[in-house]
Amino acid sequence: MRTSPLDGVHRSLGARMVEFGGWDMPVSYPSGTLEEHRLCRQAAVVFDVSHLGTVRVEGPGAFDSLQRELTNDLNKVGPGRAQYTHLLDPDDASVLDDIIVWWLPDTDGVDRFDVMPNASNTDRVVAAFAADGVDVVDTTSGRAVLAVQGPTSRQVVATVSAEAAAVGRFRVIEADIAGHCCLVAGTGYTGEDGLELAVAADAAPAIWDALLAAGAAPAGLGARDTLRLEAGLPLHGHELGPGITPLNAGLEWVVSWTKGDFRGRAALAAQKEAGVTPVLRGLATEGRRPPRADQVVLRAGPDGSVVPVGRVSSGNFSPTLGHGIALAFVDPSVTEGDDVLLDARGQSVPATCVGIPFLPRS
């Protein structure tokens, strides 16, 4: 099991640790997931997301390799920008991983990209680019990534670095933080404003402590999951993964049909032409009982019978809304406003199809 450069810090704070993607990471602190969630919606928290991979791709051919391997079009952005994109299975267009690409600021005319996959997929991403013959290095072990999120996150970061706090949304800059040169991106995974700091591993504890001293509260993966669910953001292994394409997940906007060929394009185009099913929808339930992944979604037929129309991919209690919410893959005929049922251990729980995201994003 791998550990973050902040492992000792988390344990000193009394964090409850869990295995996630091959890493030992904090799921919550003594304040609890509900309080950490609330603080992110109302103030600022800091997450350790060092379990995300960082794969440096650079030099001649790097740009063209990313264009061939990933779905989105880097021509839409440029140096000093970040972009969300997918790596697809070439045979069926399933999402092997969803990725943030940081196109680093141009300082010497050399293209440099930090490709940031999910924890368990780093080796797969390295292999994809290495097979393309470009310079690729897994730099995950040499850095930590801290995500400062919430409506007051920029005020918190400004206390330690005004330069870092000024980064624009989906922009990437180099900034000095507490005497350390860091990469800063205006990205996040909560639906709130915020930024992510890639810092040298040995500098991470000092920068973490500075952020807490400036007013950020520590938050774990439990709150990160309820926050992203309220924001309608996908989680690999739930809304993305084997058998799930960007079209199934309602993420066609990350696919550039105009940039030319890319890995998995032919299979994805065939699915689009044939008709996409199932599709991702939002569901809301009454009360505090949370929907759970893999519950069957049912709908009454015209003859009064109840027939399955899909399954829940992620579900939980929404601390902000005060009731259960879920993402589910269902038949395309299920649309917003429709009433359905969730099969919860043999009991039928009423639910309503609602829009995604469940909360407006900040």
C-alpha positions as CSV (number, residue, x, y, z in Angstrom):
1,M,0.0,0.0,0.0
2,R,1.4,3.4,-1.0
3,T,1.2,6.4,1.4
4,S,1.1,10.1,0.9
5,P,3.9,12.4,1.9
6,L,1.3,13.7,4.4
7,D,0.6,10.3,6.0
8,G,2.2,11.2,9.3
9,V,0.3,14.5,9.4
10,H,-3.1,12.8,8.8
11,R,-2.4,10.3,11.6
12,S,-1.4,13.1,14.0
13,L,-4.7,14.7,13.3
14,G,-6.6,11.5,14.2
15,A,-7.7,10.8,10.7
16,R,-9.5,7.5,9.9
17,M,-7.5,5.9,7.2
18,V,-8.8,3.6,4.4
19,E,-7.4,1.8,1.3
20,F,-8.3,3.7,-1.9
21,G,-6.8,2.7,-5.2
22,G,-3.8,1.1,-3.6
23,W,-3.1,4.1,-1.3
24,D,-3.7,4.5,2.5
25,M,-5.7,7.7,2.6
26,P,-7.8,9.7,5.1
27,V,-11.5,9.1,4.8
28,S,-12.4,11.6,7.6
29,Y,-11.1,13.4,10.6
30,P,-12.6,13.6,14.1
31,S,-15.0,16.4,13.0
32,G,-16.7,13.8,10.8
33,T,-17.7,13.7,7.1
34,L,-20.9,15.8,7.5
35,E,-19.0,18.7,9.1
36,E,-16.2,18.5,6.6
37,H,-18.8,18.6,3.8
38,R,-20.6,21.6,5.4
39,L,-17.3,23.5,5.8
40,C,-16.5,23.0,2.1
41,R,-19.9,24.4,1.1
42,Q,-19.6,27.4,3.5
43,A,-15.9,28.1,4.0
44,A,-12.8,26.3,2.9
45,V,-11.3,22.8,3.4
46,V,-8.1,21.2,2.2
47,F,-7.9,17.6,0.8
48,D,-4.8,15.5,0.3
49,V,-5.3,14.1,-3.2
50,S,-1.8,12.8,-3.6
51,H,-3.2,9.4,-4.6
52,L,-3.9,10.9,-8.0
53,G,-1.2,10.1,-10.5
54,T,1.0,12.6,-12.2
55,V,2.5,11.6,-15.6
56,R,4.9,14.1,-17.2
57,V,4.7,14.0,-21.0
58,E,7.0,16.4,-22.8
59,G,9.1,17.3,-25.8
60,P,8.6,16.9,-29.5
61,G,5.6,14.8,-30.3
62,A,4.0,15.2,-26.9
63,F,1.1,17.4,-28.1
64,D,0.4,15.0,-31.0
65,S,0.5,12.0,-28.8
66,L,-2.1,13.5,-26.4
67,Q,-4.3,14.4,-29.3
68,R,-4.2,10.8,-30.5
69,E,-4.6,9.1,-27.2
70,L,-7.2,11.3,-25.5
71,T,-10.7,12.4,-26.5
72,N,-10.7,16.2,-26.0
73,D,-8.9,18.7,-28.2
74,L,-5.9,20.6,-26.8
75,N,-6.3,23.2,-29.6
76,K,-9.2,24.5,-27.5
77,V,-6.8,25.6,-24.8
78,G,-3.0,26.2,-24.7
79,P,0.0,26.5,-22.4
80,G,-1.0,27.5,-18.9
81,R,-4.4,25.8,-19.1
82,A,-6.0,22.7,-17.8
83,Q,-8.4,20.4,-19.6
84,Y,-10.7,17.5,-18.6
85,T,-10.5,14.5,-21.0
86,H,-10.9,10.7,-21.4
87,L,-8.7,7.7,-22.3
88,L,-10.9,5.2,-24.1
89,D,-10.7,1.5,-24.8
90,P,-10.0,1.2,-28.5
91,D,-12.4,-1.7,-29.0
92,D,-15.6,-0.6,-27.3
93,A,-14.9,3.1,-26.3
94,S,-15.3,2.3,-22.6
95,V,-13.6,5.0,-20.4
96,L,-10.4,3.5,-19.2
97,D,-9.8,6.7,-17.2
98,D,-10.9,10.2,-16.9
99,I,-8.0,12.6,-16.7
100,I,-7.1,16.2,-16.0
101,V,-4.3,17.5,-18.3
102,W,-2.3,20.4,-17.0
103,W,-0.5,22.1,-20.0
104,L,2.3,23.7,-18.1
105,P,3.3,27.4,-18.8
106,D,5.7,27.7,-21.7
107,T,9.1,28.9,-20.4
108,D,11.5,27.6,-23.0
109,G,9.4,26.6,-26.1
110,V,9.1,23.0,-25.0
111,D,5.6,21.5,-24.5
112,R,5.2,20.0,-21.1
113,F,2.0,18.3,-19.9
114,D,1.2,16.8,-16.5
115,V,-1.4,14.1,-17.2
116,M,-3.3,13.3,-13.9
117,P,-5.1,9.9,-13.9
118,N,-6.9,8.2,-11.1
119,A,-4.9,6.4,-8.5
120,S,-5.1,2.9,-9.8
121,N,-4.8,3.8,-13.5
122,T,-1.4,5.5,-13.5
123,D,0.5,2.6,-15.0
124,R,-2.1,2.2,-17.7
125,V,-1.7,5.9,-18.7
126,V,2.1,5.6,-18.7
127,A,1.9,2.6,-21.0
128,A,-0.4,4.3,-23.4
129,F,2.0,7.2,-24.0
130,A,5.2,5.2,-23.8
131,A,3.8,3.0,-26.7
132,D,3.5,6.2,-28.6
133,G,7.2,6.8,-28.4
134,V,7.2,10.1,-26.5
135,D,9.1,11.1,-23.3
136,V,7.0,10.1,-20.4
137,V,7.9,9.9,-16.7
138,D,5.7,8.9,-13.7
139,T,6.4,11.8,-11.2
140,T,3.8,10.8,-8.6
141,S,6.2,9.8,-5.9
142,G,8.0,13.1,-5.9
143,R,5.1,15.4,-5.1
144,A,2.0,15.9,-3.1
145,V,-1.3,17.4,-4.4
146,L,-3.4,19.5,-2.1
147,A,-6.9,20.6,-3.1
148,V,-8.2,23.7,-1.4
149,Q,-11.9,24.0,-2.0
150,G,-14.8,26.2,-0.9
151,P,-16.1,29.7,-1.2
152,T,-13.3,31.2,0.9
153,S,-10.6,29.0,-0.5
154,R,-8.9,31.9,-2.4
155,Q,-8.8,34.0,0.8
156,V,-7.1,31.1,2.6
157,V,-4.5,30.6,-0.1
158,A,-3.9,34.3,-0.4
159,T,-2.6,34.2,3.2
160,V,0.3,32.0,2.0
161,S,0.6,33.1,-1.6
162,A,-1.3,36.0,-3.3
163,E,0.1,34.8,-6.6
164,A,-1.3,31.3,-6.2
165,A,-4.7,32.6,-5.1
166,A,-5.1,34.6,-8.3
167,V,-5.0,31.6,-10.6
168,G,-8.0,31.6,-13.0
169,R,-10.4,28.7,-13.4
170,F,-8.8,25.9,-15.4
171,R,-5.6,27.9,-15.6
172,V,-2.2,26.6,-14.5
173,I,0.6,28.8,-13.1
174,E,3.9,28.4,-11.2
175,A,3.8,30.2,-7.9
176,D,5.9,30.5,-4.8
177,I,4.2,29.1,-1.7
178,A,6.0,29.5,1.6
179,G,9.4,29.6,-0.2
180,H,8.6,26.6,-2.4
181,C,8.0,26.7,-6.2
182,C,4.7,25.0,-6.9
183,L,2.3,24.3,-9.7
184,V,-1.2,25.7,-9.1
185,A,-4.3,25.0,-11.1
186,G,-7.8,26.4,-10.8
187,T,-9.4,23.0,-10.7
188,G,-11.3,20.8,-8.2
189,Y,-13.9,18.1,-7.7
190,T,-16.5,19.5,-5.3
191,G,-18.7,21.9,-7.3
192,E,-17.1,24.8,-5.4
193,D,-14.5,27.4,-6.3
194,G,-11.0,26.2,-5.5
195,L,-7.5,25.3,-6.6
196,E,-5.1,22.4,-6.5
197,L,-1.4,22.7,-5.5
198,A,1.2,20.3,-6.8
199,V,4.1,20.7,-4.3
200,A,7.4,18.8,-3.7
201,A,6.9,15.9,-1.4
202,D,9.3,17.2,1.3
203,A,7.5,20.6,1.3
204,A,4.0,19.2,1.6
205,P,3.7,19.1,5.5
206,A,4.8,22.8,5.9
207,I,2.4,23.9,3.2
208,W,-0.4,21.8,4.7
209,D,0.2,23.3,8.1
210,A,0.2,26.9,6.6
211,L,-3.1,26.3,5.0
212,L,-4.7,25.0,8.2
213,A,-3.2,28.0,10.1
214,A,-4.8,30.3,7.5
215,G,-8.3,28.8,8.2
216,A,-8.7,25.7,6.0
217,A,-10.1,22.7,7.7
218,P,-8.8,19.2,6.8
219,A,-11.3,17.0,4.9
220,G,-11.2,13.4,3.8
221,L,-12.3,11.2,1.0
222,G,-15.8,10.7,2.6
223,A,-16.7,14.4,2.2
224,R,-15.0,14.5,-1.2
225,D,-17.4,11.8,-2.4
226,T,-20.6,13.4,-1.1
227,L,-19.5,16.8,-2.5
228,R,-18.8,15.4,-6.0
229,L,-22.1,13.5,-5.9
230,E,-24.1,16.7,-5.1
231,A,-22.2,18.4,-8.0
232,G,-23.1,15.5,-10.4
233,L,-19.5,14.7,-11.1
234,P,-18.5,11.2,-12.2
235,L,-16.3,8.8,-10.2
236,H,-14.3,6.2,-12.1
237,G,-15.5,2.7,-11.2
238,H,-19.0,4.0,-10.8
239,E,-20.1,6.5,-13.6
240,L,-17.1,5.6,-15.8
241,G,-15.3,2.3,-16.4
242,P,-15.8,-1.0,-18.3
243,G,-18.9,-0.9,-20.5
244,I,-19.4,2.8,-19.9
245,T,-18.6,5.3,-22.7
246,P,-18.6,9.1,-22.5
247,L,-21.9,9.0,-24.3
248,N,-23.5,6.7,-21.7
249,A,-22.2,9.1,-19.0
250,G,-23.6,12.2,-20.7
251,L,-20.1,13.6,-21.2
252,E,-20.0,14.0,-25.0
253,W,-18.7,17.5,-24.4
254,V,-15.2,16.0,-23.6
255,V,-15.1,14.3,-27.1
256,S,-13.8,16.3,-30.0
257,W,-15.3,14.9,-33.2
258,T,-13.5,17.6,-35.3
259,K,-9.9,17.1,-34.3
260,G,-9.3,13.9,-36.4
261,D,-8.7,10.4,-35.3
262,F,-8.2,9.4,-31.6
263,R,-8.1,6.2,-29.6
264,G,-11.6,4.6,-29.5
265,R,-13.2,7.1,-32.0
266,A,-14.6,4.4,-34.4
267,A,-16.3,2.5,-31.6
268,L,-17.7,5.6,-30.1
269,A,-19.0,6.9,-33.4
270,A,-20.7,3.5,-34.0
271,Q,-22.4,3.8,-30.6
272,K,-23.6,7.3,-31.4
273,E,-25.1,6.2,-34.7
274,A,-26.8,3.1,-33.2
275,G,-28.3,5.1,-30.3
276,V,-27.0,5.4,-26.7
277,T,-28.4,3.2,-24.0
278,P,-28.4,3.3,-21.0
279,V,-27.9,6.9,-20.1
280,L,-27.0,8.6,-16.8
281,R,-29.8,10.3,-14.8
282,G,-30.2,11.9,-11.4
283,L,-32.6,10.5,-8.8
284,A,-33.9,12.1,-5.6
285,T,-35.5,10.2,-2.7
286,E,-37.3,11.5,0.3
287,G,-35.9,11.2,3.8
288,R,-32.5,10.5,5.1
289,R,-32.2,6.9,3.9
290,P,-29.5,6.9,1.3
291,P,-29.7,5.2,-2.1
292,R,-26.8,2.9,-2.7
293,A,-24.8,1.7,-5.7
294,D,-26.2,-1.3,-7.6
295,Q,-29.8,-0.9,-6.4
296,V,-32.1,-1.8,-9.3
297,V,-34.2,1.1,-10.7
298,L,-37.8,0.0,-11.3
299,R,-40.8,1.6,-13.1
300,A,-44.4,0.6,-13.3
301,G,-45.5,-0.7,-16.7
302,P,-48.8,0.1,-18.4
303,D,-50.3,-3.1,-17.1
304,G,-49.4,-2.3,-13.5
305,S,-46.4,-4.6,-13.4
306,V,-43.0,-3.3,-12.2
307,V,-40.1,-3.7,-14.6
308,P,-36.4,-3.0,-14.2
309,V,-35.1,0.0,-16.2
310,G,-31.6,0.5,-14.8
311,R,-29.3,0.5,-11.8
312,V,-27.8,3.0,-9.4
313,S,-24.1,3.8,-10.0
314,S,-23.6,6.1,-6.9
315,G,-26.0,7.0,-4.1
316,N,-25.8,8.8,-0.7
317,F,-27.5,11.2,1.7
318,S,-27.0,14.8,0.5
319,P,-25.9,16.8,3.6
320,T,-26.8,20.1,1.8
321,L,-30.3,19.0,0.5
322,G,-31.2,16.9,3.4
323,H,-32.4,13.9,1.4
324,G,-31.1,11.0,-0.6
325,I,-29.6,11.5,-4.1
326,A,-28.3,9.1,-6.7
327,L,-26.8,8.8,-10.1
328,A,-28.2,5.9,-12.1
329,F,-27.8,4.4,-15.6
330,V,-31.3,3.9,-16.9
331,D,-33.3,3.4,-20.1
332,P,-33.4,6.7,-22.1
333,S,-37.2,6.8,-21.8
334,V,-36.7,7.7,-18.1
335,T,-36.7,11.5,-18.1
336,E,-36.8,14.4,-15.6
337,G,-39.9,14.4,-13.6
338,D,-40.6,10.7,-13.9
339,D,-41.3,8.6,-10.8
340,V,-39.4,5.4,-10.3
341,L,-38.7,2.9,-7.5
342,L,-35.4,1.7,-6.0
343,D,-35.2,-1.9,-4.9
344,A,-33.5,-1.6,-1.5
345,R,-33.1,-5.2,-0.1
346,G,-36.6,-6.1,-1.3
347,Q,-38.2,-2.9,-0.3
348,S,-39.4,-0.4,-2.9
349,V,-38.2,3.1,-2.2
350,P,-39.9,5.9,-4.3
351,A,-37.6,8.2,-6.3
352,T,-38.0,11.0,-8.8
353,C,-35.8,11.6,-11.8
354,V,-34.2,15.1,-11.5
355,G,-31.7,17.2,-13.3
356,I,-27.9,16.9,-12.8
357,P,-26.1,18.6,-11.0
358,F,-28.2,18.3,-7.9
359,L,-26.8,21.6,-6.7
360,P,-25.8,24.6,-8.9
361,R,-22.0,24.6,-9.2
362,S,-20.2,27.6,-7.7
